[in-house]
C-alpha cells in the first residue's frame, strides 16, 4: 500500500467524524505543522485535550512539519 501525505488543520481535527479520522490515519501519513502543534499546546486545557484525544492511540500518529511559516510568507510575497 502506498501512503500519501495529508496535512491536517485544527478545524478538521476538531470536527471530522471519528470514522473519517480513523480512515485518514490508516491510509495516509498525517502531517501536522509546528504552528498547529504550538497552538494546541498553548490553548485551554479542555480544548487541547479534546483535539489530542481525537488522534489515534498509536506511537507517533503525526509527523511534525517544521519551518512552514517562512514558506508561507514566501508564497504570499
N, C-alpha and C positions, 0 to 999 in steps of 0.2 A: 504494500500500500504506500502511495506517495502522499506525503503531507505537504500542504501549502501553509503559508504563514497568514495569520489573521491578527490584526491589531484591534484590541478591544478598547472601548471607552467606558467611562463611568455610567453613562445612561444605559448602554447595553448590559453591562454587568449588573446594574441595579434592576433593570426592568425586563430582561429577557426571560421567557418561560424556562423552567428547570430542564425540560426535555431538550430544548434548543441549546442550552448551555452544555448539557451532557454530550450531545452530538458534536458540538463545536470542539470540545476538549478531547474527544475520542478521534476526531477526523482531521484535526489541524494542529499546527504548532501555534500556540496562542502567545502573542506578544503584548506586553504592557509597557507604555512609556514611563520613563522615570518621573515625568511630571504627574501622571496619574497616581503612581505609587506614592509620591510625596503628598499629593492631595489626600489620598486615603489615610496616610499615616497622621496627618495633621488635622483631620476633620473630627467632628464629635464622635465620642466612643461608640454610641449606638449605630451611627451611620457607617463607621469603619467596620464594626463587627458584621453588620448586615451585608456589606459588599464582600468582605473576605470570606464570609460563611458560604457565599454562592460559588466560590472556587471549589473544584473537586478536591477530595481528601487524598491527594497523591503528592509525592515528593516533587517539588518544583513545578507546579501546574502552569506557570507562565515563564516566559523568557523576558527579563527586564531589558528594555532597549534604552540605552543612554545616548545623550547628545542630540536629541531630536530638536531641541529648541533652536540651535544655530541653523539647522537645516530648514526649519520652517521660516525663520527670519529671512534666510537667503531666498527662499521661494517667493515670499511676499514681496521682497525688494525686486 
